[in-house]
Amino acid sequence: MSATHLVLVGDSIFDNSAYVLPGHSVTEQLRSRVGAAAQVTLLAVDGHLSRDVPAQIAHMPQDATHVALSVGGNDALECLTRLEAPCQNILQALASLSEIQRQFEVSYRSAFRSVYQSGIPLMVCTIYDSVPGLTFSLKTALSLFNDVITRTALEIKVPILDLRCLLQDEGDFSSVSPIEPSAVGSNKIADVLNQWVLGG
């Protein structure tokens, strides 16, 4: 039986070493858990968007046995200026939000397909929405992105790591940048991924 090899794809949810002390990133905590039982490869890149995922997948190790995908937060950040644009009424605002969601759906589904078509068991992550200081209106806007992620995964019965439920405390987010996982948040993410990969 070949060794287990987990590949992390996406953005700074996995590539968060710049926001925590050495040894406390998601990747490092995962590696400390699995030890010799599994290998962990980081392809995720801080700042990447869903459209960057296919390029990451091009570097997929041939012996990969599991893939975790966490992307979309930077896509949402890229839309902040559009969210601040004035609208004449609520219906016009909804039309604008619908277009933002449609564009993200096209990009995310392309990213998802690039990973899923590899045939390697996949888990996807939602975008957490308990970031300190996040307004209720922005939390509502994030639900549009999470709707795309969950629908895409549920259609093909891909397991979902719902970061909205997992990371809800202020301490789960980095003091360096509150939109990134802290050491505590990284620990929670690593625990779930470890259990999934090792079948625990």
C-alpha positions in Angstrom: 0.0 0.0 0.0 1.4 3.4 -1.0 2.0 6.1 1.6 -0.6 8.8 2.1 0.3 12.1 0.5 -2.0 15.1 1.1 -1.6 18.1 -1.2 -2.9 21.6 -0.1 -4.2 23.8 -2.9 -5.5 27.4 -2.8 -4.6 30.4 -0.9 -3.3 31.7 2.5 -5.7 29.6 4.5 -3.1 26.9 4.0 -0.1 29.1 3.1 -0.3 31.1 6.3 3.3 30.8 7.7 3.8 34.6 7.3 1.1 35.2 9.9 2.0 32.8 12.7 5.2 31.9 14.6 7.5 29.3 13.0 6.1 25.8 13.3 2.5 26.9 13.7 1.2 27.2 10.2 -1.5 24.8 8.9 1.1 22.9 6.8 3.6 22.6 9.6 1.0 21.5 12.2 -0.2 18.9 9.8 3.3 17.6 9.2 3.9 17.3 12.9 0.7 15.3 13.3 1.1 12.8 10.5 4.8 12.2 11.1 6.1 9.3 9.0 2.5 8.1 8.4 1.9 10.6 5.6 3.5 13.3 3.4 2.1 16.9 3.1 2.9 19.1 0.1 1.9 22.8 0.0 0.9 24.1 -3.5 -1.3 26.8 -2.1 0.0 30.4 -2.4 -0.8 33.4 -0.2 -2.8 35.9 -2.3 -3.9 33.4 -5.0 -7.4 33.5 -6.4 -9.6 30.7 -7.8 -8.3 31.4 -11.3 -4.8 30.5 -10.1 -5.6 27.0 -9.0 -5.2 25.3 -12.4 -1.6 26.5 -12.5 -1.0 25.1 -9.0 -2.4 21.8 -10.1 0.1 21.6 -12.8 2.6 20.8 -10.1 0.6 18.0 -8.5 2.9 15.3 -7.2 2.3 12.0 -9.0 1.9 10.1 -5.8 -0.7 12.4 -4.3 -3.5 10.5 -2.5 -5.6 13.4 -1.1 -6.2 17.0 -2.1 -7.6 19.8 0.0 -8.8 23.0 -1.7 -9.3 26.3 0.1 -9.8 29.3 -2.2 -12.3 32.1 -2.7 -11.4 34.6 0.1 -9.2 36.6 -2.2 -11.9 36.5 -4.9 -14.2 38.1 -2.4 -11.6 40.8 -1.4 -11.2 41.6 -5.1 -14.9 42.5 -5.2 -14.8 45.1 -2.4 -14.8 48.1 -4.7 -17.8 46.8 -6.6 -19.6 46.2 -3.3 -19.1 49.9 -2.4 -20.6 51.1 -5.7 -23.9 53.1 -5.2 -27.2 51.6 -6.3 -30.6 53.2 -6.9 -32.6 50.5 -5.2 -32.4 47.1 -3.6 -33.2 45.2 -6.8 -30.3 46.9 -8.6 -28.1 46.0 -5.7 -29.2 42.4 -5.9 -28.6 42.3 -9.7 -25.0 43.5 -9.0 -24.5 40.9 -6.3 -25.9 38.2 -8.7 -23.4 39.2 -11.3 -20.5 39.0 -8.8 -21.7 35.5 -7.8 -22.0 34.4 -11.4 -18.5 35.4 -12.2 -17.1 33.7 -9.1 -19.1 30.6 -10.0 -17.4 30.4 -13.4 -14.0 30.8 -11.9 -14.5 28.5 -8.9 -16.0 25.7 -10.9 -13.1 25.8 -13.3 -10.7 25.6 -10.3 -12.8 22.8 -8.8 -12.8 20.8 -12.1 -9.0 21.1 -12.5 -8.6 19.4 -9.1 -11.5 17.0 -9.3 -10.6 15.7 -12.7 -7.3 14.4 -11.3 -9.3 11.6 -9.8 -7.6 12.2 -6.4 -10.0 12.2 -3.3 -10.8 15.9 -2.7 -12.0 18.0 0.3 -13.1 21.6 -0.2 -13.2 24.4 2.3 -15.7 27.2 2.7 -14.7 30.8 3.4 -14.9 31.6 7.1 -17.0 34.6 8.1 -16.3 35.3 11.8 -13.2 37.5 11.1 -12.9 40.1 13.8 -14.4 43.4 12.6 -16.3 41.9 9.6 -19.6 43.7 9.2 -22.9 42.0 8.8 -23.3 43.3 5.3 -19.9 41.8 4.2 -20.8 38.6 6.0 -23.9 38.5 3.9 -21.9 39.1 0.7 -19.6 36.2 1.7 -22.6 33.9 1.7 -22.8 34.3 -2.0 -19.3 32.9 -2.5 -20.0 30.1 0.0 -23.2 29.2 -1.7 -21.1 28.5 -4.9 -18.6 26.4 -3.0 -21.1 24.3 -1.1 -23.3 23.7 -4.1 -20.4 22.7 -6.3 -19.1 20.2 -3.7 -22.6 18.8 -2.9 -23.5 18.2 -6.5 -20.6 15.7 -6.7 -20.7 14.6 -3.1 -17.2 16.0 -2.3 -16.6 16.4 1.5 -16.7 19.9 2.8 -14.6 21.4 5.6 -16.9 24.3 6.7 -14.5 26.9 8.1 -17.5 29.0 9.1 -18.4 26.5 11.8 -14.8 25.5 12.7 -13.3 29.0 13.1 -15.6 31.2 15.1 -13.5 32.6 18.0 -11.4 35.8 17.8 -8.4 33.7 18.8 -8.7 31.6 15.6 -7.5 34.6 13.6 -4.0 36.0 13.3 -3.0 39.1 15.2 -0.7 40.0 12.3 -3.7 39.9 9.8 -7.2 39.1 11.1 -8.2 37.5 7.8 -5.6 34.7 8.2 -5.7 31.7 10.5 -3.8 32.0 13.8 -1.8 29.2 15.4 -5.0 28.2 17.1 -7.1 28.3 13.9 -4.3 26.4 12.1 -4.5 23.7 14.8 -8.2 23.3 14.2 -7.8 23.0 10.5 -4.9 20.6 10.8 -6.9 18.4 13.1 -9.8 18.0 10.6 -7.5 17.4 7.7 -5.5 14.9 9.6 -8.6 13.0 10.6 -9.8 12.9 7.0 -6.5 11.8 5.5 -5.8 9.1 8.1 -9.5 8.0 8.2 -9.8 8.7 11.9 
